[in-house]
């Protein structure tokens, strides 16, 4: 089994059997010696993400509206997981719910490192509490000028 891991796996220190891969920016996120040592002891392979997969992840995150929550490292790790998921059975390890949500939308299996797995796959939209209108994007309501808030998109079945 191949695991693509974000920093949460190394911070928590959870031991995993299998091939573990991460991206260079995850290593840069690890500030404490214990996390860096854990990563080294797990013989983690570090590979940069491919630009084509970064673009695909960025597009999908824009559709789900998770893009506002995802860091560059999150996008990189998702891109690496997407790359491997196209050719092998892969699991993305992350405690970040926005990462998990985007991964599920991309068809990638997820496993939390220490927290509970995301229960519902979500889509987000922007809502104006001033005029009560919904918008697909933006920071300010184009109708009344009130700041827009991100809310869970309701199912319209």
C-alpha positions in Angstrom: 0.0 0.0 0.0 1.2 3.5 -0.8 0.4 6.3 1.6 0.7 10.0 0.8 1.2 11.8 4.1 0.8 15.4 5.2 2.6 16.8 8.3 0.0 15.5 10.7 1.3 11.9 10.4 4.8 13.0 11.6 3.6 15.5 14.2 1.4 12.8 15.8 4.1 10.2 15.3 1.7 7.5 14.1 3.5 4.4 12.7 2.3 3.1 9.3 3.4 0.0 7.5 3.9 0.5 3.8 5.5 3.0 1.4 5.1 6.6 2.6 5.5 9.5 0.2 5.3 13.2 0.9 6.2 16.5 -0.7 9.1 18.9 0.1 6.9 21.5 1.7 5.7 19.0 4.3 9.3 18.6 5.5 9.5 22.4 5.7 6.4 22.6 7.9 7.9 20.3 10.5 9.4 22.7 13.1 10.2 20.4 16.0 13.0 17.8 16.0 10.7 15.0 17.1 8.5 15.3 14.0 11.5 15.5 11.7 13.1 12.5 13.3 9.9 10.6 13.0 9.8 11.4 9.3 13.4 10.2 8.8 12.8 7.0 10.8 9.9 6.1 8.6 12.1 6.2 5.4 9.7 8.6 3.8 10.2 9.3 0.1 10.0 13.0 -0.7 8.8 13.9 -4.2 7.7 17.2 -5.7 4.2 17.4 -7.2 3.7 17.7 -10.9 2.3 21.0 -12.2 -0.5 19.2 -14.2 -1.9 17.7 -11.0 -1.5 20.9 -9.1 -3.7 22.6 -11.8 -6.3 19.8 -11.5 -6.4 20.0 -7.7 -6.7 23.8 -7.8 -9.7 23.6 -10.2 -11.5 21.0 -8.1 -10.8 22.9 -4.9 -12.3 26.0 -6.6 -15.5 24.0 -7.4 -15.9 22.7 -3.9 -14.9 26.1 -2.4 -12.2 24.4 -0.3 -9.6 26.5 -2.1 -9.9 29.3 0.6 -8.9 26.8 3.3 -6.1 25.0 1.4 -2.4 26.1 1.8 0.2 25.6 -0.9 1.4 22.5 1.0 -2.2 21.1 1.1 -2.5 21.5 -2.7 0.9 19.9 -3.2 0.0 16.9 -1.1 -3.3 16.5 -2.9 -1.6 16.8 -6.3 0.9 14.0 -5.3 -2.0 11.8 -4.1 -3.9 12.4 -7.3 -0.8 11.5 -9.4 -0.4 8.2 -7.6 -4.1 7.4 -7.5 -4.1 7.3 -11.3 -1.7 4.4 -11.4 -1.8 2.6 -8.0 -3.9 2.1 -4.9 -3.1 5.0 -2.6 -4.4 6.5 0.7 -3.9 10.1 1.6 -3.2 10.6 5.4 -4.4 14.0 6.7 -6.3 15.4 9.7 -7.3 18.5 7.7 -11.0 18.4 6.8 -10.6 20.7 3.7 -7.8 18.3 2.4 -10.0 15.3 3.1 -13.1 16.9 1.5 -11.1 17.8 -1.7 -9.5 14.4 -1.8 -12.8 12.6 -1.7 -14.1 14.9 -4.5 -11.0 13.8 -6.5 -11.7 10.2 -5.9 -8.8 9.7 -3.5 -9.1 7.5 -0.4 -8.4 9.3 2.9 -7.3 8.2 6.4 -6.9 10.6 9.3 -3.7 10.5 11.3 -5.2 11.2 14.7 -8.6 12.7 14.4 -11.9 11.4 13.1 -12.4 11.1 9.4 -14.7 13.6 7.7 -18.3 12.3 7.8 -19.9 14.3 5.0 -18.5 15.4 1.7 -19.3 19.1 1.4 -19.8 21.8 -1.1 -19.6 25.4 -0.1 -21.1 28.7 -1.3 -21.1 32.3 -0.2 -24.0 33.8 1.7 -24.9 37.4 2.3 -26.4 37.9 5.8 -27.5 41.4 4.7 -29.8 40.6 1.8 -30.0 36.8 2.4 -28.8 35.9 -1.2 -26.4 33.1 -2.1 -23.4 33.5 -4.5 -20.9 31.0 -5.9 -17.9 33.2 -5.0 -16.7 36.6 -3.8 -15.9 38.4 -0.6 -18.4 41.2 -0.8 -22.1 41.1 -1.8 -22.6 42.6 -5.2 -26.1 43.7 -4.3 -25.8 45.3 -0.8 -22.1 45.4 -0.1 -22.1 43.2 3.0 -19.2 40.8 3.6 -20.0 37.3 2.3 -19.6 34.3 4.6 -18.8 30.7 3.4 -21.6 28.3 4.3 -22.4 24.7 3.5 -24.3 24.4 0.3 -27.7 22.9 0.7 -28.7 19.8 -1.3 -31.3 20.7 -3.8 -32.7 17.2 -4.5 
